[in-house]
């Protein structure tokens, strides 16, 4: 299952907060041993890329990820993400 879908399920189940940072996802992946479909670990840069590329903030980019995340900078100047309603 794609990571973005796993994150959505974790948000829906309450395992992750509705608004989350990249660091929140990296910690969740590590603690819960979330892996790719082939059992390989997610590289930290790939987690960052998946979140960024799934954000409407990058709608004009050339990547083909579906834009399902809102994004803003928090007081600590870190990106916060949340799922847009469909």
Protein Blocks (a to p, Z undefined) as FASTA:
>chain_A
ZZklmmmmmmmnopacfbdcfklmmmmmmmnopacfkopacdfklmmmmmmmmpfklmmp
mbfbdcfbdcdddfkopacdddddZZ
